[in-house]
Amino acid sequence: MKTTPEHDERMAKMTFSSVYPHYVTKVEKKGRTKAELYNVIEWLTGFDKNQQQEMVEAKVTFEEFFQKANLNPNAKLIKGVICGYRVEEIENELTQKVRYLDKLVDELAKGKKMDRVLREP
């Protein structure tokens, strides 16, 4: 799926710290925990709880965030629509990674079982 260059640039320059509180609010409002959110982010990026907190405090952009991340090889199993985009069809690699994270947070908030969110067999 084609995104515009402006959209991709906006995604790259957005800071993880500006979005992270929205992730926390979204999952907690639906009865999930911050610990589960940490687990989901760690599964996708390899960043443990402390590293995630450091990324928030350093106000890193998503571009920097995903440059430092060790993306889970099973991330390609993340499929579906988020924010009007089918994640598996997004052509810009960084935008796709950001939408992978959005999709996982969305699934967690919607009450999916953790093994399903984390694409475990």
C-alpha positions, 0 to 999 in steps of 0.5 A: 500500500502506498503512503505519501512521502509526507506521511512517511516523513511525519512518521519518521520524525514523530517521537516515541515519547509523544505516542507512548502515553497514548499506548498506555492509556489505550491498553489500561482503559481496556483492562490490560496492564503496562507490563503487558504493553512492555512485553509487546514492545519488547517482543517487536523491538527487543527493547526491555522495560528499562530501554523503553523508558530510556527511549521515552526520556531521550525523546527519540524519533521513530526513525531512531527508535527502529534503527536501534531496534532488533525487529522480531523476525515474526513481525512479518506475521502481523497483518491487518488494517490499522489507521486505514492501512493494511500493514502487510502492504505498506511499502515504506519500511519504517512506516510499516514498522511503526504500524506494526507497533500500532497494530500490536497495541491495538490487538492488546487493547482489544483483548486478544490473548497474549500468545496471539498478539505475540504470534506464538504457535 
